[in-house]
């Protein structure tokens, strides 16, 4: 599949898109890139200072209306996700996209040595929060022309790998969640649901998982933007594939 498209400067103008894990890595670069194309990005993260800096950078560079939602996804529950939905509804004209990007790798360990606290945190952040946010925010997308829900996948979602523990399991479950939502939502709404595997990318998570790897050999997170722009475009309406892998 070819993602080498050119998009108009403001093709995401007035679209409101939530990006979880906006304060660093892929989420940060994605938030800046979407803002450059006119989107009002809802910045989510735990680090208030990092979110404030990103907010100020976007305000200074682009004519958009970002907003901040500070939340620890490990502590997200039904009530808190409903509060997030109410906050977005109160401050926007609706929601056009949910990008479930935030992730916790936990630790690299055999299952025999995996502790329950880390296990639960990884599943909470990577899987349960995505379920809760999608469940409670999808109703805000009713008026959108091309609403999108995008989950972030990984190579270990397709085949479990030794020592990847809860992270691999959570990504396999997220892939299944996306497939279920595709069958439940797409026949009755405009919403399209994608799973996107960004591949090897220069992030702190990648450095933790592969400490001996030279980060200079990896692509920058900003190089992923065109894939996301494609998923938000009408071009993706013509494509049946919902599991997208980075294609350089």
N, C-alpha and C positions, 0 to 999 in steps of 0.2 A: 504494500500500500504506500502510495506516495504522499508525503506530508509537506512537500516543498511548495506551499501555496503562499501567495501574497494577500494580505488582508488590509482593507481600508483602515485609515488611521483611527477613526472613531467607530469601528464596527461593533464594539461592545458598549457604546454610549448609553447611559442610563440603566444598564443592566446591573443588578445587585447580586453579587456572588460571594458566598461564604467560603473562606479558605481556612481550614483548621491547621494548626501548627504554623502560623504565619511568621513567627518571630525569627526563624533561622532556616537555613538549608533551602530545600525545594520550595517550601511554603513562602519564604520571604521573596525569593526571585520570582515566583509565580505571582505574588501579590503586586509586585512592582510592574511586571510585564502586563498583567491584565489591566492595571491602572493606566498604563501607557496607551492602551487601546480603548480607553474611555469607561471602563467598568468602575462602579462603586464597590470597592472590596470591603467585605466585613472581615476584619482582621481578628483572628482568634489565637490565643496562646496563654501561657502561664506567666511569662516574664513581662511585667508591666512596663519596665524601662525600655525593653527591646521593642515592645508594641508601640510605645509612645514615639520612639525614634523613627520607626517605620512609618507611622502615621504622619509625622512631621515631614519626612522625606517625600511622601506621596503628595501631601498638600502643597509643598513647595514646587514640585515638578509638574504636577498634572492638575487639570481642572475637573476634579472628581470629588465625590463626597464619601470618603471612607468612614468606617466606624470601628470601634474596638469592643471586643467581647473577651474579657479576661476570665478564664475558667480552667480548672484542672480536670481533664477528662477522666482521670482515675476516680474522681469523686462525683462524676455526673450521674444523676438519677432522673427519674421521670419528672419530678417537680422542677429540677433545675433546667432540664431541657425544654420544658414548657415555658419557663421564665425567659429563656433565650428566644424562643419562638415569639413570645409576646413583645419582647424588646425589639426584635427585628420588624415585626408587624407595625409597631408604633412609630418606628423611625424610618421606614422605607415605604415604597409604593408596592412592594411585593418582592418575591425572591425568584431569581432566574437561574441560580446555580448553587449546588453544594459540592465542594471538593473536599472529600474526606482524606486529608493528607497527613495529619498528625499521626505519629507512630512511636512506639516504645519497643526497643529491641530486647530489653531485659538483660539477659546474659547469655553467653555461649557456654552451654553446659549439657551434659548427658541428662536424659529424663530422670535417671536414678538419683542424680545430684541436684535436681531442680527444686528450689524451695517454693512453697505454696504462695507466699506473699508476692514474689516476683511474678509467678505464673498468673495470679489474679490481676496484678497491675497491667501486665502486657495485654491480657484479654480485655480488660476494661477499656484501655486507651485505644487499642487497635480495632476491636470488634464491637463491644457493647455500646460505646459512645457513638459509633457510626450508625448502629441500629436505632438508638434513641434520637439522634439528631435527624436522621432521615424520616423516621416515623412522625416526629412532631413538626418538622419544617416543610415537608412535602406539600401539605395543604396550602402553604403560602405561595406555591408556584402555579396555582390554578390559572392566573391571568397571563402568565408568561408565554411568549410566542415559541421559543425554543428552549424550554427548561431542561437542565442537565443535572444529573447526579453522577459524580465521578468518584470512584473508589481507587485507592492506590494499591497496586498489587506488587508482586515480587516473584522472582524465579522460584522461590521455595513455596509458592502457593500451588504450583502445579505438581511438584514432587517433593515430599518431605526429605529433609537432609539432616544427617547426624549433627548434633550439638546446636541446632537452631531452635530447638525446643518450642516454647510458647509462641515465639514470633512466627515460625513456619506454620504452626497450627492456626494461629489467628488469621494469617493471610489466606490460607486455604478456606477458612470459614467465611471471610469477607468475599472471596470469589463466589462462594455459594450464595451468600446474601445478595450479591449483585444480580446473580442469575435468577434468583427468586423474584426480586423486584422487577427485573426486566419482564417476566411473564405476568406479574400482577399489575404493573403500572402502565406499560406501553400500550396494551390494547384499549385502555380506557382513558388515556390522557395524552398530552403532548410530551410528557416527560420521556427522555431517553436516558438509559442507565449504562454507564461505561465502567469497565475495569481497565486501569492503565498501569502497565509495568514500565517504569522509567529506565530500567536497566542500571548498569554500573554508573553511578554519578558521584561527583566529588562532594560529599557531605560528611558531617561529623559521625553520623551513624555508620556510614560505609567505612570510615577510618577505624571505628571501634571493632567492626566485624572482620576487617582485613588490615591489621596493623602493619604488616610487612609490605603492603602495596604502596606504590608511588602515586600519590594523588595527582601528580602532573600528567599521568597517563589516562586520567579519567575526564570525561566531559563535564563542563560546568552546568549547574542546575538551570541557568538561563537558556540553555540550548533545548530545553524541553517545551518551551512556550508554544511553538508552532503546533505541536500535537494537541495541546489544550485548546488553542484557538480553533483548530479544525473540529474538535469535539463540540464546541459551542456554535459552530457555523452550520448553515443549511446544507453544506456539502456532506456532513455526516448523516443527514437524513436519508441519503441514498445508499448508505452502507449497512449491511446486515450484521457485520462483525461488531461485537460489543466488548471483546477482550482485545485491547490495543497494546502492542509492545513498541517500545522506542525503535524507530527506524532512522538511522543516521543518513 
